[in-house]
Amino acid sequence: MASSLIILSLLLSFSLLSTPIAPSPSPYLSPIFLKNYNSMSATLRIFTYIPFKPFSFSSPAESLFYNSLLTSPYATHDPDHAHLFFIPFSPDLSTRSLARLIRTVRTDLPYWNRTLGADHFFLSSSGVGYSSDRNVVELKKNAIQVSSFPVPAGKFIPHKDISLPPVSGWVPVPVDESTVRERVLGFVGYGSVRSLSLVKELLEDPEFLMESEPPLTPSSYGEKLAKSDFCLFEYGSGGDGGGSGDVSGIGEALRFGCVPVVISDRPIQDLPLMDVVRWQEMAVIVGGGGGIQGVKKVLRRVDEESLARMKRLGAAAAQHFLWNSPPQPLDAFNTVAYQLWLRRHAVRYAERGEWAQN
């Protein structure tokens, strides 16, 4: 009898050991993201037009993307084998000069007219506005615009345009969270909230840690992120001396388990990597009309289990917000390239006017 109980006990132990552990929640919108990413890495080809004259981009993210693209395995010198075409031009280019550039591409080369520019893309930090010129209209409506986040209101078309993950001004030093004893509800980095009324309320609220000047060291910045459950960022509220705050630390917030809280009174359609990660499950979007008390009311509804899940999702997604030089697999550059790859299936015009599927 005793031997039977021992055998039964061992069988139960082996059964428990063999029970599969529940996988960590996935930060990805698509369950086959990694499979698709590997396909993109092996197949994507991009042809870059030669710029009329040398120039530089105005934002760090654009510069990193451009320089990485030119030396990446995606670059091809054979336009007939390209999935996408990149049109580089200066951020200071006037509307008239831009129209002339697109007219040249459209009339002198055979690639634009196959899709009316739908398989072309360009970099523009502040976004291209609407114009009466046919060439600029086609660029705005059809080509993929890649912009720095946040994009000015009215300059972003969600179904086709892409925003770049911002480049962090500070790279915090990793912190052993077990040594963090004092915790706060929220952290507000220097310049991340600009509305005067919100700033005043935050300065007077002991539940928020607000920086009034840039961090002194990467380690002190990391400690503040690690001790905070939420990190506040203001997105284009406007009025009251406000506007978009400094969002450059949003990727670092994710990496350190500080759930981003995006304060906005208008729809947000241009969050970086919106085609890839589950923003709604790893960030909080809240209006600023109710002041900081209104923000706190929303944050208090997030229970401990949900907060822990949001932090795990954010940490899993954080690698996609890192800019590396040279680029590394699954980093910001390659994930933006993946978003471009998702847009590669454009309807092409055949030479005789029939519709053809690319």
Secondary structure, DSSP 8 states (H G I E B T S, - for coil): -HHHHHHHHHHHHHHHHHS--------BSSTTHHHHHHHHHHH--EEE---SS----SSHHHHHHHHHHHTSTTEES-GGG-SEEE----TT--HHHHHHHHHHHHHHSSSGGGTTTTTEEEE-SS-----SSHHHHHHHHHSEEEEESS--TTS--TTT-EEE----S-------GGG----EEEEE-TTS---HHHHHHHHT-TTEEE-SS--SSHHHHHHHHHTEEEEEEE-S--STT------TTHHHHHHTT-EEEEE-SS-----TTTTTB-HHHH-EEE-STTHHHHHHHHHHTS-HHHHHHHHHHHHHHGGGG---SS--TTSHHHHHHHHHHHT---EEE-TTS-EEE-
